């Protein structure tokens, strides 16, 4: 019986040296990345109409101007990359070009508060869609000047 164990232990040692693991111990293969479109036939819509301009207007309505930025008179744009999933939910929102940290956080929060959109479609099927949305910060005092 010991004559059978010697080749097995040599095989195990060889596998260990080569970094080969038994099939049960191997990590599962990662799922392939999802295809994300930047141009599609039917972009997501808010409440069935309006497209990206309506989404932008909804984000502006949801925007909570950071008190410190308001006090400092900060104005400008934060560009947020938005990923809409196949079910119309905003699955990711990240700042591409920021203004300052408090404004960046407020812009991302406003985008994440969007309600579920109509699913983006390409060739009749729901797809992931990515687009960049400018979020405008304009202090009320700056808005009233001509």
C-alpha beads as a LAMMPS data file, in Angstrom:
LAMMPS data file: protein, C-alpha beads

146 atoms
145 bonds

1 atom types
1 bond types

-500.0 500.0 xlo xhi
-500.0 500.0 ylo yhi
-500.0 500.0 zlo zhi

Masses

1 110.0

Atoms # bond

1 1 1 0.000 0.000 0.000
2 1 1 2.860 2.420 0.716
3 1 1 4.024 2.030 -2.886
4 1 1 0.805 3.830 -3.932
5 1 1 1.289 6.739 -1.515
6 1 1 4.777 7.687 -2.726
7 1 1 3.691 8.660 -6.280
8 1 1 0.671 10.527 -4.886
9 1 1 2.776 12.545 -2.458
10 1 1 5.269 13.327 -5.235
11 1 1 2.387 14.449 -7.446
12 1 1 0.982 16.620 -4.651
13 1 1 4.389 18.207 -4.060
14 1 1 4.807 18.893 -7.791
15 1 1 1.384 20.502 -7.976
16 1 1 2.163 22.613 -4.929
17 1 1 5.447 23.793 -6.450
18 1 1 3.743 24.677 -9.725
19 1 1 0.862 26.453 -7.996
20 1 1 -1.753 24.031 -9.282
21 1 1 -4.736 23.597 -6.994
22 1 1 -7.307 20.817 -7.005
23 1 1 -10.492 21.649 -8.913
24 1 1 -12.553 21.995 -5.738
25 1 1 -10.136 24.574 -4.282
26 1 1 -9.848 26.745 -7.395
27 1 1 -11.528 30.129 -7.289
28 1 1 -14.638 30.478 -9.458
29 1 1 -14.074 32.122 -12.818
30 1 1 -15.144 35.767 -12.843
31 1 1 -18.211 36.589 -14.864
32 1 1 -17.481 38.394 -18.113
33 1 1 -17.907 42.179 -17.869
34 1 1 -21.253 43.569 -18.903
35 1 1 -21.420 45.446 -22.182
36 1 1 -21.964 49.140 -21.486
37 1 1 -23.217 51.304 -24.333
38 1 1 -22.583 55.020 -24.738
39 1 1 -24.828 55.395 -27.785
40 1 1 -28.182 53.616 -27.988
41 1 1 -31.425 53.657 -29.948
42 1 1 -33.687 54.544 -27.025
43 1 1 -32.091 56.365 -24.068
44 1 1 -33.616 56.047 -20.599
45 1 1 -36.441 58.408 -19.818
46 1 1 -37.941 59.851 -16.704
47 1 1 -41.658 59.069 -16.393
48 1 1 -41.840 57.990 -20.024
49 1 1 -40.681 61.173 -21.764
50 1 1 -38.071 63.877 -21.902
51 1 1 -34.903 61.818 -22.290
52 1 1 -31.621 63.054 -20.848
53 1 1 -32.737 66.738 -20.600
54 1 1 -35.607 65.700 -18.283
55 1 1 -33.195 63.597 -16.230
56 1 1 -30.863 66.595 -15.937
57 1 1 -33.732 68.816 -14.794
58 1 1 -34.770 66.225 -12.191
59 1 1 -31.224 66.072 -10.836
60 1 1 -31.125 69.879 -10.570
61 1 1 -34.395 69.763 -8.574
62 1 1 -32.954 67.095 -6.244
63 1 1 -29.702 69.010 -5.742
64 1 1 -29.033 70.177 -2.196
65 1 1 -26.545 73.053 -2.397
66 1 1 -23.886 72.478 0.275
67 1 1 -24.196 75.252 2.897
68 1 1 -20.476 75.966 2.945
69 1 1 -20.320 76.220 -0.856
70 1 1 -23.338 78.519 -0.775
71 1 1 -21.676 80.706 1.855
72 1 1 -18.456 80.791 -0.180
73 1 1 -20.377 81.725 -3.339
74 1 1 -19.112 78.684 -5.238
75 1 1 -20.527 78.273 -8.726
76 1 1 -19.624 75.855 -11.481
77 1 1 -20.301 72.390 -12.851
78 1 1 -19.682 68.881 -11.631
79 1 1 -19.639 66.230 -14.349
80 1 1 -21.061 62.914 -13.166
81 1 1 -20.757 59.657 -15.095
82 1 1 -24.075 57.819 -14.740
83 1 1 -24.561 54.103 -15.374
84 1 1 -28.158 53.019 -15.938
85 1 1 -28.791 49.287 -15.649
86 1 1 -31.078 47.122 -17.771
87 1 1 -33.949 47.622 -15.327
88 1 1 -33.669 51.436 -15.446
89 1 1 -32.039 51.897 -12.042
90 1 1 -29.043 54.180 -11.634
91 1 1 -26.471 51.570 -10.647
92 1 1 -23.398 53.814 -10.481
93 1 1 -22.690 57.519 -10.272
94 1 1 -19.142 58.839 -10.079
95 1 1 -17.541 62.239 -10.532
96 1 1 -15.562 62.624 -13.745
97 1 1 -14.676 66.283 -13.232
98 1 1 -15.349 67.879 -9.885
99 1 1 -15.685 71.328 -8.433
100 1 1 -14.824 70.734 -4.779
101 1 1 -15.515 67.774 -2.465
102 1 1 -18.769 69.006 -0.909
103 1 1 -20.244 69.915 -4.300
104 1 1 -19.062 66.620 -5.799
105 1 1 -20.783 64.648 -3.028
106 1 1 -23.988 66.661 -3.405
107 1 1 -24.038 66.061 -7.167
108 1 1 -23.580 62.287 -6.788
109 1 1 -26.276 62.187 -4.082
110 1 1 -28.727 64.046 -6.338
111 1 1 -28.093 61.584 -9.191
112 1 1 -28.525 58.603 -6.870
113 1 1 -31.902 59.960 -5.702
114 1 1 -33.327 59.672 -9.216
115 1 1 -36.380 57.420 -9.466
116 1 1 -36.243 54.338 -11.673
117 1 1 -36.021 55.327 -15.338
118 1 1 -37.376 53.525 -18.368
119 1 1 -34.795 50.896 -19.365
120 1 1 -32.285 51.978 -22.020
121 1 1 -32.683 49.942 -25.213
122 1 1 -30.465 48.993 -28.126
123 1 1 -31.876 46.931 -31.000
124 1 1 -35.013 46.241 -28.971
125 1 1 -33.321 44.810 -25.883
126 1 1 -32.535 46.414 -22.541
127 1 1 -28.839 47.287 -22.107
128 1 1 -26.508 49.056 -19.702
129 1 1 -26.038 52.708 -20.695
130 1 1 -23.443 55.198 -19.550
131 1 1 -23.586 58.944 -20.052
132 1 1 -22.069 62.047 -18.481
133 1 1 -24.399 64.490 -16.830
134 1 1 -23.384 68.062 -15.923
135 1 1 -24.730 69.183 -12.556
136 1 1 -24.772 72.966 -12.293
137 1 1 -24.066 74.811 -9.050
138 1 1 -25.181 78.395 -9.236
139 1 1 -25.585 80.373 -6.030
140 1 1 -28.930 82.199 -5.787
141 1 1 -27.123 85.568 -5.507
142 1 1 -25.171 84.779 -8.693
143 1 1 -28.366 83.693 -10.454
144 1 1 -30.050 87.078 -9.893
145 1 1 -27.202 89.119 -11.398
146 1 1 -27.625 90.014 -15.107

Bonds

1 1 1 2
2 1 2 3
3 1 3 4
4 1 4 5
5 1 5 6
6 1 6 7
7 1 7 8
8 1 8 9
9 1 9 10
10 1 10 11
11 1 11 12
12 1 12 13
13 1 13 14
14 1 14 15
15 1 15 16
16 1 16 17
17 1 17 18
18 1 18 19
19 1 19 20
20 1 20 21
21 1 21 22
22 1 22 23
23 1 23 24
24 1 24 25
25 1 25 26
26 1 26 27
27 1 27 28
28 1 28 29
29 1 29 30
30 1 30 31
31 1 31 32
32 1 32 33
33 1 33 34
34 1 34 35
35 1 35 36
36 1 36 37
37 1 37 38
38 1 38 39
39 1 39 40
40 1 40 41
41 1 41 42
42 1 42 43
43 1 43 44
44 1 44 45
45 1 45 46
46 1 46 47
47 1 47 48
48 1 48 49
49 1 49 50
50 1 50 51
51 1 51 52
52 1 52 53
53 1 53 54
54 1 54 55
55 1 55 56
56 1 56 57
57 1 57 58
58 1 58 59
59 1 59 60
60 1 60 61
61 1 61 62
62 1 62 63
63 1 63 64
64 1 64 65
65 1 65 66
66 1 66 67
67 1 67 68
68 1 68 69
69 1 69 70
70 1 70 71
71 1 71 72
72 1 72 73
73 1 73 74
74 1 74 75
75 1 75 76
76 1 76 77
77 1 77 78
78 1 78 79
79 1 79 80
80 1 80 81
81 1 81 82
82 1 82 83
83 1 83 84
84 1 84 85
85 1 85 86
86 1 86 87
87 1 87 88
88 1 88 89
89 1 89 90
90 1 90 91
91 1 91 92
92 1 92 93
93 1 93 94
94 1 94 95
95 1 95 96
96 1 96 97
97 1 97 98
98 1 98 99
99 1 99 100
100 1 100 101
101 1 101 102
102 1 102 103
103 1 103 104
104 1 104 105
105 1 105 106
106 1 106 107
107 1 107 108
108 1 108 109
109 1 109 110
110 1 110 111
111 1 111 112
112 1 112 113
113 1 113 114
114 1 114 115
115 1 115 116
116 1 116 117
117 1 117 118
118 1 118 119
119 1 119 120
120 1 120 121
121 1 121 122
122 1 122 123
123 1 123 124
124 1 124 125
125 1 125 126
126 1 126 127
127 1 127 128
128 1 128 129
129 1 129 130
130 1 130 131
131 1 131 132
132 1 132 133
133 1 133 134
134 1 134 135
135 1 135 136
136 1 136 137
137 1 137 138
138 1 138 139
139 1 139 140
140 1 140 141
141 1 141 142
142 1 142 143
143 1 143 144
144 1 144 145
145 1 145 146
